[in-house]
Amino acid sequence: MKKNMGILDRAIRLAAALVVAVLYAAGIISGTVALVLGILAGVFIATSFMSFCPLYLPFGISTRRKKVHG
């Protein structure tokens, strides 16, 4: 797996997962919505820690900074 996520991308995903957790803990979301958002939050956390998003591959997307030689 070649890393394809930059720092900002990873931070946004972690922040979104945290928001879902807070909404669930506060009782604002529940039931099916909470389950779906919880799974999505788990995926966001996993991809953030791996710095790899499999959905970026088919589109050739990378938010990771290119190394500058100089």
C-alpha positions in Angstrom: 0.0 0.0 0.0 1.4 3.3 -1.1 0.4 6.1 1.2 -2.0 8.5 -0.5 -3.4 10.7 2.3 -1.9 14.0 3.5 -1.9 15.4 7.0 -4.9 17.7 6.5 -7.0 14.8 4.9 -6.2 12.6 7.9 -7.0 15.3 10.4 -10.4 16.0 8.8 -11.3 12.3 8.8 -10.3 12.0 12.5 -12.3 15.2 13.3 -15.4 13.8 11.5 -15.1 10.5 13.5 -14.8 12.5 16.7 -18.0 14.5 15.8 -19.9 11.3 15.2 -18.7 9.9 18.6 -19.8 13.1 20.4 -23.2 13.1 18.7 -23.7 9.5 19.7 -22.6 10.1 23.3 -24.9 13.1 23.5 -27.8 11.0 22.3 -28.4 13.2 19.3 -28.0 10.3 16.9 -29.3 6.7 17.5 -30.6 3.7 15.7 -29.7 3.0 12.1 -28.2 6.5 11.6 -25.8 5.9 14.5 -24.9 2.5 13.2 -24.1 3.8 9.7 -22.2 6.8 10.9 -20.4 4.7 13.4 -19.2 2.3 10.7 -18.2 5.3 8.5 -16.3 6.8 11.5 -14.5 3.5 12.0 -13.4 3.5 8.4 -12.2 7.1 8.7 -10.1 6.3 11.7 -8.6 3.2 10.1 -7.7 5.0 6.8 -6.3 7.9 8.8 -3.9 5.7 10.8 -2.9 3.8 7.6 -2.6 7.0 5.6 -4.2 5.1 2.8 -7.6 5.4 1.2 -8.5 2.6 -1.2 -11.2 4.7 -2.9 -8.5 7.1 -4.1 -6.7 4.4 -6.1 -9.1 4.1 -9.1 -9.2 7.8 -9.5 -5.5 8.4 -9.1 -6.1 10.8 -6.2 -3.4 11.6 -3.6 -3.6 14.3 -1.0 -0.1 13.6 0.1 2.5 16.2 -0.4 5.1 15.5 -3.1 8.7 15.4 -1.9 10.7 18.4 -3.0 14.4 17.7 -3.8 16.6 20.7 -3.5 
